[in-house]
Amino acid sequence: MMNHPFPPALLLLRWAIHGTFAILLVIAVVGVGRQEHVGLALGGLLLGVLYAAGILIEGWLTRLRPAHLWPSRLWLLAITLGWAALALSGPQFVWLAFPLFFACLHLLPLAIALPGVAVLTVAAIAAAGWHAGGISAAQIIGPTIGAAVATLMALVYKALHAESEERRRLIDDLVSTRGRLVEAERDAARLAERERLAREIHDVLAQGMSSIILLLRAARRDLAGEPEAAERRIAEAERAAQENLEEARSFVRALAPPALRQSSLAAALRMVGESISAAAATQVRFEVSGTPVALPADYDVALLRIAQGALGNVSRHAGAERAGVTLTFLDDMVVLDVYDDGRGFDPRCPSGPTAGTGYGLLAMRDRVSALGGTLTVESVPGEGTAIAATLPLPAREVR
């Protein structure tokens, strides 16, 4: 954007007016100089200096609000009085009224500017008649046409100026709106990333920590009577802690879960089930149904995290003897089922004496919704729980 508040067309018109004043002033000063009217020549030069001073501060004045334009109006009054004095002293200065018409129409409200132009026109005619010893038709027609042309051009200038100001305001609004939109998108991305990290921490680190706690509790229970079993549980807890450490490092590196980097989704799900079986009294069975197809990485991550979260809930809250994980590949979708024969709960009111934070199911729904799928939760108190995550297969994966 330009620093100056006016576009090139308006700047050209302004400088054309200033140039007209300068040319007429030079002609007048040279004319009185040839007639050896030194006083008039000096007066013309002073008028030129005053006019130039107004141009120098013009950029500053045009940035002020209309209520603060009194310095420019004082300047207009000064050059008008200077012109009147010179016009009465020498006929060469009469035609300087033409650029003053523009100054009046630009700096004064239209209701005041039009009468002002009329007064200047009469003054120019009177000054020309004063020096000629009488008023002729040419002396009336010349200033009158000049005033009419100046008024028409000034009105056009005002319309262009108003349009320019409106365009500048719209551009400023657009830039401001774009800035707010960028900030809103940045905030949305920040919140989405925060949600993603919250889901990862809940589904992975928190679940892993819970498994480690269960293993260590079991090891403590077996330490006195079954030291070998306790040793196995401690080793399993160490392995779970190592996996959690790798998961934490993968967050920092923004990589896929370690289990998926080392094997397929089916193998990773089987490993999760075995880990839960080793950490708790629940026996987890895993099976694959249908013809496996390669899934996008975000599908693998979502299904693995959902299985980890669901089995973590089984180990902590369900008190189940058996649980199952089934990965089913259909023609146009993939379905992950996690079910158990535990104590169950009321899906309409999941909070209870054994409930956790309540974030697990919400995180699962968010993961599934982000991929255009659905999550179904079926549970009855005392009759177990079944969770089904259904994701539509991408078009290139449909068979």
ZAKOLBA-844247 format. One record per residue (C-alpha): x, y, z; residue in three letters; residue number from 1. Coordinates in pm, 1 decimal, decimal comma. Layout:
ZAKOLBA-844247
<atom <X; Y; Z>; 'ALA'; NUM>
...
END
This chain:
ZAKOLBA-844247
<atom <0,0; 0,0; 0,0>; 'MET'; 1>
<atom <112,7; 356,5; -64,2>; 'MET'; 2>
<atom <201,4; 576,0; 228,2>; 'ASN'; 3>
<atom <34,3; 874,0; 59,2>; 'HIS'; 4>
<atom <-344,6; 875,1; 108,4>; 'PRO'; 5>
<atom <-414,5; 958,3; -259,2>; 'PHE'; 6>
<atom <-377,8; 737,5; -568,3>; 'PRO'; 7>
<atom <-164,9; 850,1; -867,3>; 'PRO'; 8>
<atom <-456,6; 1004,2; -1063,5>; 'ALA'; 9>
<atom <-546,1; 1237,7; -777,8>; 'LEU'; 10>
<atom <-182,4; 1321,7; -713,1>; 'LEU'; 11>
<atom <-141,5; 1416,1; -1079,0>; 'LEU'; 12>
<atom <-443,7; 1646,0; -1061,5>; 'LEU'; 13>
<atom <-317,4; 1809,3; -743,4>; 'ARG'; 14>
<atom <25,2; 1875,6; -887,0>; 'TRP'; 15>
<atom <-129,9; 2008,8; -1208,6>; 'ALA'; 16>
<atom <-315,5; 2267,9; -997,7>; 'ILE'; 17>
<atom <1,8; 2353,3; -804,7>; 'HIS'; 18>
<atom <191,4; 2377,5; -1131,4>; 'GLY'; 19>
<atom <-71,9; 2611,2; -1277,2>; 'THR'; 20>
<atom <-38,2; 2841,3; -977,0>; 'PHE'; 21>
<atom <342,6; 2836,0; -1006,6>; 'ALA'; 22>
<atom <336,7; 2915,7; -1379,9>; 'ILE'; 23>
<atom <86,3; 3200,5; -1341,8>; 'LEU'; 24>
<atom <285,2; 3338,3; -1048,5>; 'LEU'; 25>
<atom <614,4; 3327,8; -1241,1>; 'VAL'; 26>
<atom <450,3; 3505,4; -1535,9>; 'ILE'; 27>
<atom <310,4; 3772,8; -1303,9>; 'ALA'; 28>
<atom <639,3; 3826,7; -1117,7>; 'VAL'; 29>
<atom <837,7; 3846,6; -1441,8>; 'VAL'; 30>
<atom <582,3; 4094,0; -1581,7>; 'GLY'; 31>
<atom <596,7; 4331,6; -1285,7>; 'VAL'; 32>
<atom <973,5; 4287,0; -1274,4>; 'GLY'; 33>
<atom <1005,8; 4412,4; -1629,8>; 'ARG'; 34>
<atom <797,9; 4713,3; -1531,1>; 'GLN'; 35>
<atom <1042,8; 4766,6; -1243,2>; 'GLU'; 36>
<atom <774,7; 4723,8; -978,7>; 'HIS'; 37>
<atom <1013,7; 4577,8; -724,1>; 'VAL'; 38>
<atom <761,2; 4586,0; -440,3>; 'GLY'; 39>
<atom <505,9; 4388,2; -638,6>; 'LEU'; 40>
<atom <772,9; 4138,8; -746,0>; 'ALA'; 41>
<atom <877,6; 4084,2; -384,8>; 'LEU'; 42>
<atom <511,4; 4049,6; -283,9>; 'GLY'; 43>
<atom <466,3; 3783,6; -552,6>; 'GLY'; 44>
<atom <773,0; 3598,6; -429,0>; 'LEU'; 45>
<atom <639,8; 3607,3; -71,0>; 'LEU'; 46>
<atom <306,5; 3471,8; -193,1>; 'LEU'; 47>
<atom <494,6; 3192,0; -369,4>; 'GLY'; 48>
<atom <688,6; 3108,7; -52,9>; 'VAL'; 49>
<atom <364,9; 3098,3; 147,2>; 'LEU'; 50>
<atom <202,2; 2873,5; -112,8>; 'TYR'; 51>
<atom <504,6; 2641,8; -118,3>; 'ALA'; 52>
<atom <497,6; 2619,2; 261,4>; 'ALA'; 53>
<atom <141,0; 2495,6; 237,4>; 'GLY'; 54>
<atom <248,3; 2228,1; -11,0>; 'ILE'; 55>
<atom <529,7; 2112,1; 217,3>; 'LEU'; 56>
<atom <292,7; 2051,2; 507,1>; 'ILE'; 57>
<atom <17,1; 1925,0; 277,6>; 'GLU'; 58>
<atom <90,3; 1558,2; 345,1>; 'GLY'; 59>
<atom <63,0; 1614,0; 719,4>; 'TRP'; 60>
<atom <-253,1; 1822,4; 691,7>; 'LEU'; 61>
<atom <-435,9; 1570,7; 471,9>; 'THR'; 62>
<atom <-392,8; 1304,5; 739,7>; 'ARG'; 63>
<atom <-578,5; 1510,0; 998,0>; 'LEU'; 64>
<atom <-946,7; 1471,5; 1064,0>; 'ARG'; 65>
<atom <-1173,8; 1737,4; 907,3>; 'PRO'; 66>
<atom <-1226,2; 1896,6; 1249,9>; 'ALA'; 67>
<atom <-849,9; 1957,4; 1268,0>; 'HIS'; 68>
<atom <-811,7; 2129,4; 928,1>; 'LEU'; 69>
<atom <-799,9; 2479,1; 1075,0>; 'TRP'; 70>
<atom <-423,2; 2523,7; 991,9>; 'PRO'; 71>
<atom <-492,8; 2465,1; 621,6>; 'SER'; 72>
<atom <-788,4; 2704,0; 630,1>; 'ARG'; 73>
<atom <-572,7; 2970,0; 790,8>; 'LEU'; 74>
<atom <-322,2; 2910,9; 510,5>; 'TRP'; 75>
<atom <-602,7; 2951,5; 253,2>; 'LEU'; 76>
<atom <-711,4; 3277,9; 415,6>; 'LEU'; 77>
<atom <-352,4; 3405,9; 410,4>; 'ALA'; 78>
<atom <-287,1; 3333,6; 42,7>; 'ILE'; 79>
<atom <-633,2; 3470,3; -52,8>; 'THR'; 80>
<atom <-563,4; 3799,9; 124,4>; 'LEU'; 81>
<atom <-215,0; 3807,6; -31,1>; 'GLY'; 82>
<atom <-363,3; 3748,8; -375,7>; 'TRP'; 83>
<atom <-627,3; 4020,7; -324,3>; 'ALA'; 84>
<atom <-359,6; 4274,1; -229,4>; 'ALA'; 85>
<atom <-143,8; 4184,3; -529,0>; 'LEU'; 86>
<atom <-441,9; 4173,2; -771,0>; 'ALA'; 87>
<atom <-540,5; 4525,1; -672,5>; 'LEU'; 88>
<atom <-179,6; 4638,1; -719,7>; 'SER'; 89>
<atom <-108,7; 4475,3; -1055,4>; 'GLY'; 90>
<atom <-328,0; 4317,4; -1327,4>; 'PRO'; 91>
<atom <-70,9; 4042,1; -1378,8>; 'GLN'; 92>
<atom <-183,1; 3874,6; -1054,9>; 'PHE'; 93>
<atom <-556,2; 3866,2; -1131,7>; 'VAL'; 94>
<atom <-544,4; 3525,0; -1299,9>; 'TRP'; 95>
<atom <-397,0; 3362,2; -990,1>; 'LEU'; 96>
<atom <-760,0; 3340,1; -879,3>; 'ALA'; 97>
<atom <-802,6; 3027,3; -1094,5>; 'PHE'; 98>
<atom <-588,6; 2791,5; -872,2>; 'PRO'; 99>
<atom <-741,1; 2954,9; -562,3>; 'LEU'; 100>
<atom <-1082,7; 2832,8; -676,3>; 'PHE'; 101>
<atom <-956,2; 2474,1; -634,7>; 'PHE'; 102>
<atom <-806,1; 2551,5; -294,6>; 'ALA'; 103>
<atom <-1138,9; 2689,4; -168,6>; 'CYS'; 104>
<atom <-1338,7; 2398,1; -305,2>; 'LEU'; 105>
<atom <-1095,5; 2146,4; -156,2>; 'HIS'; 106>
<atom <-1043,4; 2290,8; 191,3>; 'LEU'; 107>
<atom <-1388,4; 2433,3; 267,7>; 'LEU'; 108>
<atom <-1729,2; 2268,4; 298,1>; 'PRO'; 109>
<atom <-1923,3; 2293,7; -27,1>; 'LEU'; 110>
<atom <-2183,7; 2524,5; 128,5>; 'ALA'; 111>
<atom <-1908,1; 2773,6; 207,1>; 'ILE'; 112>
<atom <-1677,3; 2700,7; -86,8>; 'ALA'; 113>
<atom <-1929,9; 2784,6; -361,0>; 'LEU'; 114>
<atom <-2008,6; 3132,3; -224,6>; 'PRO'; 115>
<atom <-1633,5; 3175,4; -169,5>; 'GLY'; 116>
<atom <-1563,9; 3095,5; -535,2>; 'VAL'; 117>
<atom <-1835,1; 3341,6; -637,1>; 'ALA'; 118>
<atom <-1673,8; 3613,9; -422,6>; 'VAL'; 119>
<atom <-1329,3; 3539,7; -569,9>; 'LEU'; 120>
<atom <-1477,9; 3553,1; -921,3>; 'THR'; 121>
<atom <-1636,9; 3893,2; -855,3>; 'VAL'; 122>
<atom <-1312,9; 4014,4; -697,4>; 'ALA'; 123>
<atom <-1111,9; 3902,3; -1002,2>; 'ALA'; 124>
<atom <-1356,0; 4076,1; -1238,6>; 'ILE'; 125>
<atom <-1350,5; 4391,7; -1027,0>; 'ALA'; 126>
<atom <-969,4; 4394,2; -1007,3>; 'ALA'; 127>
<atom <-939,5; 4349,7; -1385,8>; 'ALA'; 128>
<atom <-1192,9; 4631,3; -1441,3>; 'GLY'; 129>
<atom <-1012,3; 4850,0; -1188,1>; 'TRP'; 130>
<atom <-685,7; 4827,0; -1379,7>; 'HIS'; 131>
<atom <-853,1; 4858,8; -1723,7>; 'ALA'; 132>
<atom <-1063,7; 5154,9; -1622,1>; 'GLY'; 133>
<atom <-1383,5; 4967,6; -1698,7>; 'GLY'; 134>
<atom <-1537,0; 4622,2; -1717,4>; 'ILE'; 135>
<atom <-1564,4; 4451,1; -2054,2>; 'SER'; 136>
<atom <-1741,0; 4131,0; -2158,6>; 'ALA'; 137>
<atom <-1407,9; 3948,2; -2184,7>; 'ALA'; 138>
<atom <-1319,2; 4049,1; -1829,8>; 'GLN'; 139>
<atom <-1647,1; 3897,4; -1708,6>; 'ILE'; 140>
<atom <-1648,2; 3585,2; -1924,1>; 'ILE'; 141>
<atom <-1287,5; 3482,6; -1849,4>; 'GLY'; 142>
<atom <-1306,5; 3459,1; -1468,4>; 'PRO'; 143>
<atom <-1660,2; 3321,7; -1485,1>; 'THR'; 144>
<atom <-1559,3; 3033,6; -1715,9>; 'ILE'; 145>
<atom <-1253,0; 2972,7; -1500,9>; 'GLY'; 146>
<atom <-1468,9; 2951,6; -1189,3>; 'ALA'; 147>
<atom <-1715,2; 2714,7; -1357,6>; 'ALA'; 148>
<atom <-1438,3; 2486,0; -1485,6>; 'VAL'; 149>
<atom <-1266,0; 2492,2; -1146,3>; 'ALA'; 150>
<atom <-1591,6; 2407,9; -969,8>; 'THR'; 151>
<atom <-1664,2; 2117,7; -1204,8>; 'LEU'; 152>
<atom <-1312,2; 1979,5; -1170,5>; 'MET'; 153>
<atom <-1321,8; 2021,8; -793,2>; 'ALA'; 154>
<atom <-1646,9; 1827,9; -770,9>; 'LEU'; 155>
<atom <-1493,6; 1550,0; -979,9>; 'VAL'; 156>
<atom <-1186,5; 1559,8; -757,2>; 'TYR'; 157>
<atom <-1401,2; 1529,9; -444,3>; 'LYS'; 158>
<atom <-1584,3; 1230,6; -590,5>; 'ALA'; 159>
<atom <-1255,2; 1061,3; -680,5>; 'LEU'; 160>
<atom <-1116,4; 1143,7; -339,1>; 'HIS'; 161>
<atom <-1420,4; 995,3; -163,8>; 'ALA'; 162>
<atom <-1395,1; 681,6; -377,2>; 'GLU'; 163>
<atom <-1024,0; 657,5; -301,0>; 'SER'; 164>
<atom <-1085,2; 690,5; 71,7>; 'GLU'; 165>
<atom <-1355,4; 423,8; 58,0>; 'GLU'; 166>
<atom <-1122,8; 189,5; -129,6>; 'ARG'; 167>
<atom <-845,0; 254,6; 120,4>; 'ARG'; 168>
<atom <-1082,5; 185,2; 409,1>; 'ARG'; 169>
<atom <-1197,7; -138,8; 246,6>; 'LEU'; 170>
<atom <-838,0; -247,2; 190,5>; 'ILE'; 171>
<atom <-752,0; -168,7; 552,5>; 'ASP'; 172>
<atom <-1055,2; -368,5; 666,2>; 'ASP'; 173>
<atom <-953,5; -656,2; 439,6>; 'LEU'; 174>
<atom <-599,0; -656,6; 577,1>; 'VAL'; 175>
<atom <-731,4; -640,9; 931,5>; 'SER'; 176>
<atom <-981,5; -921,2; 865,3>; 'THR'; 177>
<atom <-712,2; -1134,9; 705,3>; 'ARG'; 178>
<atom <-494,0; -1079,3; 1011,8>; 'GLY'; 179>
<atom <-777,1; -1185,8; 1241,6>; 'ARG'; 180>
<atom <-844,9; -1489,7; 1022,5>; 'LEU'; 181>
<atom <-480,3; -1593,7; 1036,7>; 'VAL'; 182>
<atom <-483,7; -1552,3; 1414,1>; 'GLU'; 183>
<atom <-805,8; -1755,7; 1441,4>; 'ALA'; 184>
<atom <-658,4; -2032,2; 1225,6>; 'GLU'; 185>
<atom <-345,0; -2028,6; 1439,0>; 'ARG'; 186>
<atom <-554,7; -2057,7; 1755,9>; 'ASP'; 187>
<atom <-760,5; -2339,5; 1603,3>; 'ALA'; 188>
<atom <-444,3; -2525,4; 1504,8>; 'ALA'; 189>
<atom <-304,8; -2475,1; 1853,3>; 'ARG'; 190>
<atom <-622,4; -2609,6; 2012,8>; 'LEU'; 191>
<atom <-632,7; -2904,5; 1771,9>; 'ALA'; 192>
<atom <-273,0; -2989,3; 1855,0>; 'GLU'; 193>
<atom <-350,2; -2960,6; 2224,7>; 'ARG'; 194>
<atom <-645,0; -3197,6; 2180,1>; 'GLU'; 195>
<atom <-427,0; -3439,5; 1985,8>; 'ARG'; 196>
<atom <-157,8; -3440,5; 2253,8>; 'LEU'; 197>
<atom <-420,5; -3485,7; 2524,5>; 'ALA'; 198>
<atom <-555,7; -3790,7; 2341,1>; 'ARG'; 199>
<atom <-207,0; -3932,8; 2290,5>; 'GLU'; 200>
<atom <-112,9; -3884,1; 2654,9>; 'ILE'; 201>
<atom <-437,7; -4037,8; 2776,6>; 'HIS'; 202>
<atom <-441,4; -4331,5; 2536,3>; 'ASP'; 203>
<atom <-72,0; -4413,4; 2555,7>; 'VAL'; 204>
<atom <123,6; -4273,7; 2845,9>; 'LEU'; 205>
<atom <-156,8; -4284,2; 3101,7>; 'ALA'; 206>
<atom <-261,6; -4632,8; 2992,4>; 'GLN'; 207>
<atom <99,9; -4749,6; 3000,1>; 'GLY'; 208>
<atom <151,2; -4609,7; 3347,2>; 'MET'; 209>
<atom <-163,3; -4789,0; 3463,6>; 'SER'; 210>
<atom <-28,9; -5117,7; 3325,1>; 'SER'; 211>
<atom <302,7; -5065,0; 3501,2>; 'ILE'; 212>
<atom <124,6; -4997,1; 3830,6>; 'ILE'; 213>
<atom <-86,7; -5311,7; 3795,0>; 'LEU'; 214>
<atom <220,8; -5521,3; 3714,1>; 'LEU'; 215>
<atom <416,2; -5387,4; 4009,8>; 'LEU'; 216>
<atom <122,6; -5445,2; 4244,9>; 'ARG'; 217>
<atom <93,6; -5801,4; 4122,6>; 'ALA'; 218>
<atom <469,2; -5847,4; 4159,1>; 'ALA'; 219>
<atom <454,9; -5721,9; 4517,1>; 'ARG'; 220>
<atom <172,2; -5965,1; 4589,5>; 'ARG'; 221>
<atom <371,0; -6257,2; 4445,6>; 'ASP'; 222>
<atom <707,9; -6151,1; 4583,5>; 'LEU'; 223>
<atom <692,3; -6363,6; 4897,8>; 'ALA'; 224>
<atom <515,5; -6677,1; 4771,0>; 'GLY'; 225>
<atom <605,7; -6685,3; 4398,4>; 'GLU'; 226>
<atom <932,1; -6499,1; 4341,4>; 'PRO'; 227>
<atom <963,5; -6628,3; 3983,3>; 'GLU'; 228>
<atom <618,6; -6493,8; 3891,3>; 'ALA'; 229>
<atom <707,8; -6164,9; 4059,6>; 'ALA'; 230>
<atom <1028,9; -6151,7; 3855,7>; 'GLU'; 231>
<atom <831,8; -6202,9; 3534,7>; 'ARG'; 232>
<atom <589,8; -5926,6; 3625,2>; 'ARG'; 233>
<atom <874,4; -5689,1; 3708,5>; 'ILE'; 234>
<atom <1032,9; -5770,0; 3371,5>; 'ALA'; 235>
<atom <698,7; -5703,2; 3202,0>; 'GLU'; 236>
<atom <670,3; -5372,4; 3389,1>; 'ALA'; 237>
<atom <1020,8; -5281,1; 3273,2>; 'GLU'; 238>
<atom <923,5; -5359,4; 2913,5>; 'ARG'; 239>
<atom <607,3; -5148,8; 2945,9>; 'ALA'; 240>
<atom <810,2; -4860,9; 3088,5>; 'ALA'; 241>
<atom <1052,5; -4886,6; 2795,1>; 'GLN'; 242>
<atom <762,7; -4875,9; 2549,3>; 'GLU'; 243>
<atom <619,6; -4571,4; 2724,9>; 'ASN'; 244>
<atom <956,4; -4402,7; 2700,4>; 'LEU'; 245>
<atom <964,3; -4472,4; 2326,5>; 'GLU'; 246>
<atom <611,2; -4334,5; 2293,3>; 'GLU'; 247>
<atom <713,2; -4015,2; 2472,3>; 'ALA'; 248>
<atom <1011,7; -3977,7; 2241,9>; 'ARG'; 249>
<atom <790,2; -4034,8; 1938,3>; 'SER'; 250>
<atom <571,7; -3740,9; 2047,4>; 'PHE'; 251>
<atom <875,5; -3517,8; 2035,3>; 'VAL'; 252>
<atom <983,9; -3653,5; 1697,7>; 'ARG'; 253>
<atom <621,3; -3658,0; 1567,5>; 'ALA'; 254>
<atom <667,7; -4014,2; 1446,7>; 'LEU'; 255>
<atom <429,0; -4308,1; 1434,6>; 'ALA'; 256>
<atom <383,8; -4519,7; 1751,3>; 'PRO'; 257>
<atom <682,7; -4753,6; 1805,0>; 'PRO'; 258>
<atom <457,2; -5059,8; 1784,4>; 'ALA'; 259>
<atom <347,5; -4960,8; 1433,8>; 'LEU'; 260>
<atom <699,4; -4876,1; 1319,4>; 'ARG'; 261>
<atom <812,0; -5226,5; 1412,0>; 'GLN'; 262>
<atom <513,2; -5427,0; 1287,6>; 'SER'; 263>
<atom <168,1; -5421,2; 1129,7>; 'SER'; 264>
<atom <-153,4; -5298,2; 1290,6>; 'LEU'; 265>
<atom <-268,3; -5654,6; 1357,0>; 'ALA'; 266>
<atom <60,8; -5744,3; 1526,5>; 'ALA'; 267>
<atom <49,6; -5421,7; 1731,3>; 'ALA'; 268>
<atom <-307,5; -5498,5; 1845,9>; 'LEU'; 269>
<atom <-207,6; -5851,0; 1940,4>; 'ARG'; 270>
<atom <85,0; -5712,3; 2141,1>; 'MET'; 271>
<atom <-144,5; -5472,1; 2327,2>; 'VAL'; 272>
<atom <-376,3; -5760,0; 2418,4>; 'GLY'; 273>
<atom <-85,8; -5968,7; 2543,5>; 'GLU'; 274>
<atom <39,0; -5677,5; 2752,2>; 'SER'; 275>
<atom <-301,2; -5637,4; 2917,5>; 'ILE'; 276>
<atom <-322,2; -6012,4; 2981,3>; 'SER'; 277>
<atom <16,5; -6004,0; 3152,0>; 'ALA'; 278>
<atom <-70,5; -5698,9; 3362,6>; 'ALA'; 279>
<atom <-415,2; -5804,8; 3482,3>; 'ALA'; 280>
<atom <-628,1; -6110,8; 3542,0>; 'ALA'; 281>
<atom <-816,6; -6052,0; 3217,7>; 'THR'; 282>
<atom <-746,9; -6287,7; 2929,4>; 'GLN'; 283>
<atom <-752,8; -6099,8; 2599,9>; 'VAL'; 284>
<atom <-816,8; -6280,2; 2269,3>; 'ARG'; 285>
<atom <-735,9; -6114,5; 1936,6>; 'PHE'; 286>
<atom <-852,7; -6212,9; 1587,3>; 'GLU'; 287>
<atom <-865,3; -6069,7; 1237,2>; 'VAL'; 288>
<atom <-1171,0; -6116,4; 1013,0>; 'SER'; 289>
<atom <-1184,9; -6059,7; 640,1>; 'GLY'; 290>
<atom <-901,0; -5989,7; 399,6>; 'THR'; 291>
<atom <-653,3; -5739,6; 548,6>; 'PRO'; 292>
<atom <-569,5; -5437,6; 336,3>; 'VAL'; 293>
<atom <-310,4; -5168,1; 385,1>; 'ALA'; 294>
<atom <-456,7; -4878,4; 579,9>; 'LEU'; 295>
<atom <-342,8; -4514,8; 586,7>; 'PRO'; 296>
<atom <-105,7; -4433,0; 871,3>; 'ALA'; 297>
<atom <-364,3; -4218,9; 1051,8>; 'ASP'; 298>
<atom <-609,6; -4512,7; 1044,6>; 'TYR'; 299>
<atom <-348,9; -4742,3; 1199,1>; 'ASP'; 300>
<atom <-270,9; -4490,5; 1472,1>; 'VAL'; 301>
<atom <-638,4; -4420,5; 1549,7>; 'ALA'; 302>
<atom <-735,8; -4789,6; 1572,8>; 'LEU'; 303>
<atom <-432,7; -4875,3; 1784,4>; 'LEU'; 304>
<atom <-501,3; -4587,5; 2023,6>; 'ARG'; 305>
<atom <-869,1; -4680,7; 2051,9>; 'ILE'; 306>
<atom <-775,1; -5041,4; 2133,8>; 'ALA'; 307>
<atom <-521,1; -4923,8; 2391,1>; 'GLN'; 308>
<atom <-775,8; -4693,5; 2554,0>; 'GLY'; 309>
<atom <-1055,1; -4950,8; 2556,5>; 'ALA'; 310>
<atom <-836,0; -5231,9; 2695,3>; 'LEU'; 311>
<atom <-692,0; -4991,6; 2949,6>; 'GLY'; 312>
<atom <-1045,1; -4925,2; 3072,1>; 'ASN'; 313>
<atom <-1107,6; -5300,2; 3085,7>; 'VAL'; 314>
<atom <-800,6; -5362,0; 3300,4>; 'SER'; 315>
<atom <-870,0; -5074,7; 3539,0>; 'ARG'; 316>
<atom <-1247,8; -5061,5; 3570,3>; 'HIS'; 317>
<atom <-1427,7; -5365,0; 3423,4>; 'ALA'; 318>
<atom <-1305,2; -5647,4; 3649,9>; 'GLY'; 319>
<atom <-1349,4; -5874,7; 3348,5>; 'ALA'; 320>
<atom <-1225,2; -6232,9; 3316,9>; 'GLU'; 321>
<atom <-1223,4; -6230,3; 2937,9>; 'ARG'; 322>
<atom <-1198,3; -5965,4; 2671,2>; 'ALA'; 323>
<atom <-1169,0; -5975,6; 2295,5>; 'GLY'; 324>
<atom <-1036,0; -5755,3; 2016,1>; 'VAL'; 325>
<atom <-1154,2; -5814,8; 1659,7>; 'THR'; 326>
<atom <-1027,3; -5629,8; 1353,1>; 'LEU'; 327>
<atom <-1270,2; -5677,6; 1063,8>; 'THR'; 328>
<atom <-1202,2; -5577,1; 703,7>; 'PHE'; 329>
<atom <-1514,8; -5530,7; 490,4>; 'LEU'; 330>
<atom <-1548,4; -5410,4; 131,1>; 'ASP'; 331>
<atom <-1584,9; -5044,7; 219,3>; 'ASP'; 332>
<atom <-1494,7; -5017,8; 586,6>; 'MET'; 333>
<atom <-1276,1; -5144,9; 864,8>; 'VAL'; 334>
<atom <-1424,7; -5221,3; 1207,0>; 'VAL'; 335>
<atom <-1247,6; -5257,9; 1541,1>; 'LEU'; 336>
<atom <-1449,3; -5431,8; 1816,5>; 'ASP'; 337>
<atom <-1335,5; -5441,3; 2179,0>; 'VAL'; 338>
<atom <-1562,3; -5629,4; 2420,7>; 'TYR'; 339>
<atom <-1542,7; -5775,7; 2771,3>; 'ASP'; 340>
<atom <-1756,0; -5965,5; 3023,5>; 'ASP'; 341>
<atom <-1694,0; -5722,2; 3306,7>; 'GLY'; 342>
<atom <-1920,6; -5520,1; 3528,1>; 'ARG'; 343>
<atom <-2035,0; -5283,0; 3252,3>; 'GLY'; 344>
<atom <-2186,3; -4939,1; 3301,5>; 'PHE'; 345>
<atom <-2467,8; -4715,8; 3183,7>; 'ASP'; 346>
<atom <-2345,4; -4537,9; 2865,4>; 'PRO'; 347>
<atom <-2583,8; -4250,9; 2936,2>; 'ARG'; 348>
<atom <-2411,0; -4189,7; 3269,4>; 'CYS'; 349>
<atom <-2059,8; -4336,7; 3256,5>; 'PRO'; 350>
<atom <-1941,9; -4183,9; 3583,4>; 'SER'; 351>
<atom <-1944,0; -4409,4; 3882,5>; 'GLY'; 352>
<atom <-1737,2; -4530,6; 4174,5>; 'PRO'; 353>
<atom <-1495,2; -4707,3; 3942,3>; 'THR'; 354>
<atom <-1497,5; -4453,4; 3660,4>; 'ALA'; 355>
<atom <-1186,8; -4271,0; 3555,1>; 'GLY'; 356>
<atom <-1152,4; -3921,2; 3416,2>; 'THR'; 357>
<atom <-1425,3; -3974,4; 3156,0>; 'GLY'; 358>
<atom <-1188,2; -3853,4; 2884,8>; 'TYR'; 359>
<atom <-1126,9; -4196,6; 2728,1>; 'GLY'; 360>
<atom <-1454,3; -4235,6; 2536,8>; 'LEU'; 361>
<atom <-1444,7; -3870,1; 2430,9>; 'LEU'; 362>
<atom <-1092,4; -3914,5; 2291,9>; 'ALA'; 363>
<atom <-1204,7; -4226,7; 2102,3>; 'MET'; 364>
<atom <-1500,3; -4041,4; 1948,6>; 'ARG'; 365>
<atom <-1274,4; -3754,2; 1845,8>; 'ASP'; 366>
<atom <-1031,0; -3987,8; 1673,8>; 'ARG'; 367>
<atom <-1306,2; -4168,0; 1484,2>; 'VAL'; 368>
<atom <-1491,8; -3848,5; 1389,1>; 'SER'; 369>
<atom <-1170,9; -3692,9; 1254,9>; 'ALA'; 370>
<atom <-1154,2; -3979,3; 1001,4>; 'LEU'; 371>
<atom <-1524,0; -3970,6; 910,7>; 'GLY'; 372>
<atom <-1616,5; -4281,2; 1109,9>; 'GLY'; 373>
<atom <-1848,2; -4369,8; 1398,2>; 'THR'; 374>
<atom <-1802,4; -4507,1; 1747,8>; 'LEU'; 375>
<atom <-2067,5; -4726,0; 1908,2>; 'THR'; 376>
<atom <-2069,8; -4808,2; 2279,2>; 'VAL'; 377>
<atom <-2300,2; -5080,1; 2414,2>; 'GLU'; 378>
<atom <-2298,8; -5168,4; 2780,9>; 'SER'; 379>
<atom <-2534,1; -5287,1; 3051,7>; 'VAL'; 380>
<atom <-2439,7; -5289,3; 3422,3>; 'PRO'; 381>
<atom <-2332,7; -5642,1; 3511,9>; 'GLY'; 382>
<atom <-2327,3; -5765,9; 3151,8>; 'GLU'; 383>
<atom <-2004,6; -5628,5; 3006,5>; 'GLY'; 384>
<atom <-1920,2; -5368,6; 2743,9>; 'THR'; 385>
<atom <-1872,2; -5363,5; 2367,2>; 'ALA'; 386>
<atom <-1708,9; -5079,6; 2174,6>; 'ILE'; 387>
<atom <-1710,9; -5071,6; 1793,1>; 'ALA'; 388>
<atom <-1508,6; -4819,9; 1590,0>; 'ALA'; 389>
<atom <-1606,1; -4811,3; 1221,7>; 'THR'; 390>
<atom <-1393,5; -4626,7; 965,1>; 'LEU'; 391>
<atom <-1475,6; -4593,3; 594,2>; 'PRO'; 392>
<atom <-1198,4; -4723,4; 371,8>; 'LEU'; 393>
<atom <-1046,8; -4467,4; 134,3>; 'PRO'; 394>
<atom <-1159,0; -4510,8; -226,1>; 'ALA'; 395>
<atom <-823,5; -4650,2; -335,2>; 'ARG'; 396>
<atom <-855,3; -4922,9; -73,9>; 'GLU'; 397>
<atom <-1207,7; -5040,5; -168,7>; 'VAL'; 398>
<atom <-1223,3; -5387,3; -320,2>; 'ARG'; 399>
END
